[in-house]
């Protein structure tokens, strides 16, 4: 995840100054009765502070090797940054390949 964040911070340094990045093993459930679709990441907004949380386990089970893992983490971080900034993922990173929908 650090590699993905470092790449984006070079281009979006100013826009990401108030953003923290974190990794959690699994996403929280909305309810035990009606669990949401397992998300790969989420954006938390608290006042002027923002936090992008990547969920490690759901990402790891979708990949077969380190290369796929790195690519998926990159796409997920790009998607979350795009959501936070209100732009398309391709605007955040022109090399974004249209990764998985969250």
C-alpha positions in Angstrom: 0.0 0.0 0.0 2.9 2.4 0.7 4.0 2.2 -2.9 0.6 3.1 -4.2 0.2 6.0 -1.8 3.7 7.3 -2.6 2.9 7.3 -6.3 -0.3 9.3 -5.8 1.2 11.7 -3.3 3.8 12.8 -5.9 0.9 14.0 -8.1 -1.7 14.9 -5.6 0.4 16.2 -2.6 -1.7 19.2 -1.8 -5.1 17.4 -2.1 -3.9 14.5 0.1 -2.3 16.5 2.9 -5.4 15.9 5.2 -5.7 12.3 4.3 -4.5 9.4 6.3 -4.1 5.9 4.9 -4.7 2.7 6.9 -4.9 -1.0 6.6 -7.4 -3.2 8.4 -7.8 -6.9 8.2 -11.5 -7.0 7.3 -14.2 -4.4 6.8 -16.9 -3.8 9.5 -20.3 -5.3 8.9 -23.3 -3.0 8.5 -25.4 -5.4 10.5 -25.1 -9.1 11.4 -28.5 -9.7 9.9 -27.8 -8.0 6.6 -24.0 -8.0 5.9 -23.0 -5.7 3.1 -21.1 -6.8 0.1 -17.5 -7.2 1.2 -15.7 -4.0 0.3 -12.1 -3.7 -0.5 -11.7 -0.3 1.0 -13.6 2.7 2.4 -13.3 6.4 2.9 -14.0 7.8 6.4 -14.8 11.5 6.6 -14.6 13.3 9.9 -14.7 17.1 9.6 -11.7 18.3 7.7 -9.9 15.0 8.1 -10.2 12.0 5.9 -9.0 8.4 6.1 -8.8 5.8 3.4 -8.9 2.3 4.9 -7.8 -0.6 2.7 -9.1 -4.1 3.8 -6.3 -6.6 3.6 -8.0 -9.9 3.7 -10.6 -9.3 1.0 -7.9 -8.0 -1.3 -5.5 -10.9 -0.6 -8.2 -13.6 -1.4 -8.8 -12.0 -4.8 -5.1 -12.3 -5.9 -2.8 -15.1 -6.7 0.6 -13.5 -6.4 2.5 -10.4 -5.3 2.2 -8.8 -8.7 -1.6 -9.1 -8.7 -1.8 -8.0 -5.1 0.2 -4.8 -5.8 -1.9 -4.0 -8.8 -5.2 -4.5 -7.0 -4.1 -2.4 -4.0 -3.0 0.3 -6.4 -6.4 0.3 -8.2 -8.3 0.3 -4.9 -6.3 3.2 -3.5 -6.8 5.1 -6.8 -10.6 4.5 -6.7 -10.9 5.7 -3.1 -8.8 8.8 -3.8 -11.0 9.5 -6.8 -14.1 9.1 -4.7 -12.7 11.4 -2.0 -11.7 14.1 -4.6 -14.9 13.7 -6.6 -13.1 12.9 -9.9 -12.8 9.8 -12.1 -10.1 7.3 -11.3 -8.4 8.0 -14.6 -7.9 11.6 -13.5 -6.1 10.4 -10.3 -3.8 8.0 -12.3 -3.8 7.9 -16.1 -2.5 4.3 -15.8 -5.5 3.1 -13.9 -6.9 0.1 -15.7 -10.5 0.1 -14.6 -10.0 -2.3 -11.7 -12.7 -3.9 -9.7 -15.8 -2.1 -8.7 -16.0 -1.8 -4.9 
